[in-house]
Amino acid sequence: MMENHDTYLAAWFEGKMTDGELQELISAEAFAHYLKIKNTLSGMELQTPGTEGHFERIKDRLAAQPVARPRVMKLRHYFAAAASVLLFVCIGLYAFRNNTVVTGFGQQQRITLADHSEVHLAAKSSLVYANIFKFSRNLSLQGEAYFEVAKGSKFTVNTPQGTVTVLGTKFNVVASGRYFEVHCDEGRVRVASKAGTVILTPGKSVSFYENGIREWQQEIRPHSHQSQTESAFYSTPAEVVFQKIENQFGVSITYPDAVRSKGFTGAVSHTDLNKAMQSVCLPLGLTYTLSGRNKIEVTDE
């Protein structure tokens, strides 16, 4: 079947076969996939040195030689095969290129993937995924993101701290330094790290910090990405919360080493820096001082 596809695609790619003719020979799903690739390739410049010129020289040399009719048929098959090979080389180059999305201080971005899954990328985070994501649902995350995964094959999020694997679900991932947290809103989520593996169901969360594992249940609620005005924390180490504030407001926060592992539970504003700092410092018995435009010093009372 693939051999037949090669011949059809070569003719179609050379303009010798119309879209309608190709649709009669292959499935609708296959046609939609090949059409998307063809449209993409039409805007690309092949960078392989000399490929086009070399191919043209071969055609000119062969065309100049007297040949019998049967030989012409063989040459046509040769050109069809060559065009098919070139097409699939281009497809391969396109397919294995990665897309990278990076957010800056205070920025959030929504990404719609080829399989119709959505990713809500938080501030100072990065996401990397392949052009053929629909057929290989595998991506890499650094920072924080909320995922709304379309039903389908296995969907994997790789982070430096661990791996999250799902089918169709909604979940949030925080991968920040030594801290790794996953919250499940819908479906089932498998979380694996060096410290162990946990299966989450709706409303359950897990965090990995300094080789320890903590699981908890919380009320399922609209996630913070939807309002974009605050983030919620549950017994989260202060260093992770301060990192979130730094990413959101573009500031630098210093604090005593004894403060970094203190657990904070509450909400932190995305729009008001003083309100955000007060929300964290007051319940933890801390004070803070603004120094200049973007430096904050935290002290333990």
C-alpha positions as CSV (number, residue, x, y, z in Angstrom):
1,M,0.0,0.0,0.0
2,M,2.8,2.4,0.8
3,E,4.5,1.7,-2.6
4,N,1.2,2.7,-4.3
5,H,1.1,5.9,-2.1
6,D,4.7,6.7,-3.2
7,T,3.6,6.6,-6.9
8,Y,0.5,8.6,-6.3
9,L,2.3,11.2,-4.2
10,A,5.0,11.6,-6.7
11,A,2.5,12.3,-9.5
12,W,0.5,14.6,-7.2
13,F,3.6,16.5,-6.0
14,E,4.7,17.1,-9.6
15,G,1.2,18.4,-10.5
16,K,0.3,15.4,-12.7
17,M,-2.5,14.4,-10.5
18,T,-5.3,16.6,-9.1
19,D,-6.4,16.7,-5.5
20,G,-9.7,15.0,-6.5
21,E,-7.9,12.2,-8.2
22,L,-5.6,11.6,-5.2
23,Q,-8.6,11.6,-2.9
24,E,-10.2,8.8,-4.8
25,L,-7.1,6.6,-4.3
26,I,-6.3,7.2,-0.6
27,S,-8.2,7.7,2.6
28,A,-9.6,11.1,3.6
29,E,-7.3,11.1,6.8
30,A,-4.2,10.3,4.7
31,F,-5.1,13.0,2.1
32,A,-5.6,15.7,4.8
33,H,-2.2,14.8,6.4
34,Y,-0.4,14.9,3.0
35,L,-2.1,18.1,2.0
36,K,-1.0,19.8,5.2
37,I,2.6,18.7,4.6
38,K,2.5,19.9,1.0
39,N,1.2,23.3,2.0
40,T,3.9,23.6,4.6
41,L,6.6,22.5,2.2
42,S,5.5,25.0,-0.5
43,G,6.7,27.8,1.8
44,M,10.0,26.1,2.7
45,E,13.3,26.4,1.0
46,L,15.3,23.2,0.9
47,Q,18.7,23.8,2.2
48,T,20.4,20.7,0.9
49,P,23.3,22.0,-1.3
50,G,23.1,21.2,-5.0
51,T,20.2,18.8,-4.7
52,E,17.9,20.6,-7.2
53,G,20.7,21.3,-9.6
54,H,22.0,17.7,-9.5
55,F,18.6,16.4,-10.1
56,E,18.1,18.7,-13.1
57,R,21.5,17.7,-14.6
58,I,20.5,14.0,-14.3
59,K,17.2,14.7,-16.1
60,D,19.0,16.7,-18.9
61,R,21.6,14.1,-19.4
62,L,19.1,11.3,-19.6
63,A,16.8,13.3,-21.9
64,A,19.6,13.9,-24.4
65,Q,20.3,10.2,-24.9
66,P,18.2,8.4,-27.6
67,V,16.1,5.8,-25.9
68,A,13.6,3.2,-26.9
69,R,10.0,3.5,-25.8
70,P,10.2,0.8,-23.0
71,R,13.2,2.7,-21.6
72,V,11.1,5.9,-21.4
73,M,8.6,4.1,-19.2
74,K,11.5,3.0,-16.9
75,L,12.8,6.6,-16.7
76,R,9.3,7.8,-15.8
77,H,9.3,5.3,-12.9
78,Y,12.8,6.5,-12.0
79,F,11.7,10.1,-11.8
80,A,8.6,9.2,-9.9
81,A,10.7,7.2,-7.4
82,A,13.2,10.1,-7.1
83,A,10.4,12.6,-6.5
84,S,8.9,10.4,-4.0
85,V,12.2,10.0,-2.1
86,L,12.7,13.8,-2.2
87,L,9.2,14.3,-0.9
88,F,9.6,12.0,2.0
89,V,13.1,13.5,2.8
90,C,11.4,16.8,3.1
91,I,8.6,15.4,5.2
92,G,11.2,13.9,7.5
93,L,13.0,17.2,7.8
94,Y,9.8,19.0,8.6
95,A,8.5,16.3,11.0
96,F,11.5,16.2,13.2
97,R,11.8,20.0,13.6
98,N,10.8,21.2,17.1
99,N,8.7,24.2,18.0
100,T,9.9,26.1,21.1
101,V,7.7,28.5,23.1
102,V,9.2,30.7,25.8
103,T,7.4,33.2,28.1
104,G,9.1,36.1,29.8
105,F,8.5,37.8,33.2
106,G,4.7,38.3,33.8
107,Q,3.8,36.6,30.5
108,Q,1.3,33.8,29.9
109,Q,0.6,32.1,26.7
110,R,-2.0,29.6,25.4
111,I,-0.8,27.1,22.8
112,T,-3.1,24.9,20.8
113,L,-1.4,21.7,19.7
114,A,-2.0,19.7,16.4
115,D,-4.2,17.2,18.3
116,H,-6.4,20.0,19.7
117,S,-4.9,19.8,23.2
118,E,-4.3,23.1,24.9
119,V,-1.3,24.2,27.0
120,H,-1.5,27.3,29.2
121,L,2.1,28.3,29.7
122,A,2.9,30.3,32.9
123,A,5.5,33.1,33.2
124,K,9.2,32.3,32.7
125,S,8.5,28.9,31.3
126,S,9.4,27.0,28.1
127,L,7.7,24.3,26.1
128,V,9.2,22.2,23.3
129,Y,7.2,19.9,21.0
130,A,7.6,18.4,17.5
131,N,5.8,19.4,14.3
132,I,4.3,15.9,14.1
133,F,2.9,16.2,17.6
134,K,-0.4,14.7,16.6
135,F,1.3,11.4,15.9
136,S,3.8,11.5,18.7
137,R,2.3,13.3,21.7
138,N,5.6,13.9,23.6
139,L,6.8,17.3,24.8
140,S,9.2,18.9,27.2
141,L,8.5,21.5,29.9
142,Q,10.6,23.7,32.1
143,G,8.6,25.9,34.5
144,E,4.8,25.7,34.9
145,A,1.9,24.9,32.6
146,Y,-1.7,23.8,32.7
147,F,-2.7,21.1,30.2
148,E,-6.1,20.3,28.7
149,V,-5.4,17.0,26.8
150,A,-7.6,15.8,23.9
151,K,-8.6,12.2,23.9
152,G,-6.2,10.0,22.0
153,S,-2.9,8.1,22.4
154,K,-0.5,8.5,25.3
155,F,0.5,12.1,26.1
156,T,3.8,12.6,27.8
157,V,5.2,15.7,29.5
158,N,9.0,15.4,30.2
159,T,10.6,17.7,32.8
160,P,14.1,17.7,34.4
161,Q,12.4,16.6,37.7
162,G,10.2,13.8,36.3
163,T,7.7,12.6,33.7
164,V,3.9,12.9,33.5
165,T,1.9,10.5,31.3
166,V,-1.8,10.7,30.5
167,L,-4.4,9.8,27.9
168,G,-7.1,12.5,28.0
169,T,-7.3,14.7,31.0
170,K,-6.7,18.1,32.6
171,F,-3.7,18.7,34.9
172,N,-1.2,21.3,36.1
173,V,2.6,20.8,36.3
174,V,5.2,22.8,38.2
175,A,8.8,21.9,37.5
176,S,11.0,24.4,39.3
177,G,14.5,23.7,40.6
178,R,14.3,21.0,43.2
179,Y,10.5,21.1,43.3
180,F,8.1,19.0,41.1
181,E,4.3,19.2,41.6
182,V,1.4,17.8,39.6
183,H,-2.3,18.4,40.2
184,C,-5.1,16.3,38.4
185,D,-8.4,18.0,37.6
186,E,-9.8,15.3,35.3
187,G,-9.0,11.7,34.2
188,R,-5.9,9.8,35.5
189,V,-2.4,11.0,35.6
190,R,0.8,8.9,36.1
191,V,3.7,10.9,37.7
192,A,7.2,9.3,37.8
193,S,10.3,10.7,39.3
194,K,13.5,9.4,40.9
195,A,11.7,9.3,44.2
196,G,8.8,7.1,43.0
197,T,5.7,6.8,40.9
198,V,2.2,8.0,41.8
199,I,-1.2,7.6,40.0
200,L,-3.5,10.7,40.5
201,T,-7.2,10.8,40.1
202,P,-9.4,14.0,40.0
203,G,-8.7,16.3,42.9
204,K,-5.5,14.7,43.9
205,S,-2.0,16.3,43.9
206,V,1.5,15.1,44.5
207,S,4.8,17.0,45.1
208,F,8.4,15.9,45.1
209,Y,10.8,18.0,47.2
210,E,14.3,17.1,48.6
211,N,13.7,13.4,47.9
212,G,10.4,13.4,49.8
213,I,6.9,12.7,48.3
214,R,3.7,14.4,49.5
215,E,0.2,13.6,48.3
216,W,-3.0,15.5,49.2
217,Q,-6.6,15.9,48.1
218,Q,-8.1,19.2,47.4
219,E,-11.4,20.6,46.0
220,I,-11.6,20.6,42.2
221,R,-11.9,24.2,41.1
222,P,-11.4,26.3,38.0
223,H,-7.6,26.5,37.8
224,S,-5.7,29.7,38.3
225,H,-4.8,30.0,34.6
226,Q,-8.4,30.8,33.7
227,S,-8.5,34.0,35.8
228,Q,-4.8,34.9,35.3
229,T,-5.0,37.0,38.4
230,E,-3.6,34.7,41.1
231,S,-1.9,31.3,41.9
232,A,-2.9,29.0,44.7
233,F,-0.5,27.0,46.9
234,Y,-0.9,24.2,49.4
235,S,2.0,23.7,51.9
236,T,4.4,24.7,49.1
237,P,8.0,25.5,50.0
238,A,8.5,29.3,50.3
239,E,11.4,29.2,47.8
240,V,9.0,27.9,45.2
241,V,6.4,30.6,46.0
242,F,9.1,33.4,45.9
243,Q,10.3,32.0,42.5
244,K,6.7,32.3,41.3
245,I,6.6,36.0,42.4
246,E,10.0,36.6,40.7
247,N,8.7,35.1,37.5
248,Q,5.5,37.1,37.5
249,F,6.9,40.5,38.4
250,G,10.5,40.4,37.2
251,V,12.0,41.0,40.6
252,S,14.9,39.4,42.6
253,I,14.0,38.1,46.1
254,T,16.7,37.2,48.7
255,Y,15.8,35.4,51.9
256,P,17.6,33.4,54.7
257,D,18.3,29.8,54.0
258,A,16.1,28.8,57.0
259,V,13.1,30.3,55.1
260,R,13.3,28.3,51.9
261,S,11.5,25.1,53.1
262,K,8.8,26.8,55.1
263,G,5.4,25.6,53.8
264,F,2.9,28.2,52.5
265,T,-0.8,27.7,51.9
266,G,-2.8,30.5,50.2
267,A,-3.2,32.6,47.1
268,V,-0.7,35.0,45.6
269,S,-1.7,37.9,43.3
270,H,-0.4,38.2,39.8
271,T,-1.2,41.9,39.5
272,D,0.0,43.6,42.8
273,L,3.5,43.0,44.0
274,N,3.0,44.3,47.5
275,K,-0.2,42.3,47.9
276,A,1.6,39.2,46.7
277,M,4.5,39.6,49.2
278,Q,2.2,40.4,52.1
279,S,0.2,37.2,51.3
280,V,3.3,35.1,51.8
281,C,5.2,37.0,54.5
282,L,2.4,37.7,57.0
283,P,1.4,34.0,57.7
284,L,5.0,32.9,57.7
285,G,6.1,35.6,60.2
286,L,8.4,37.2,57.7
287,T,9.1,40.9,56.8
288,Y,10.3,42.3,53.5
289,T,11.9,45.4,52.2
290,L,11.8,46.8,48.7
291,S,15.2,47.9,47.5
292,G,15.2,49.9,44.3
293,R,12.8,48.9,41.5
294,N,13.3,45.2,41.3
295,K,15.0,43.9,44.5
296,I,13.3,42.5,47.6
297,E,15.0,41.4,50.8
298,V,13.1,39.0,53.1
299,T,14.0,38.6,56.8
300,D,12.8,36.2,59.4
301,E,11.3,38.0,62.4
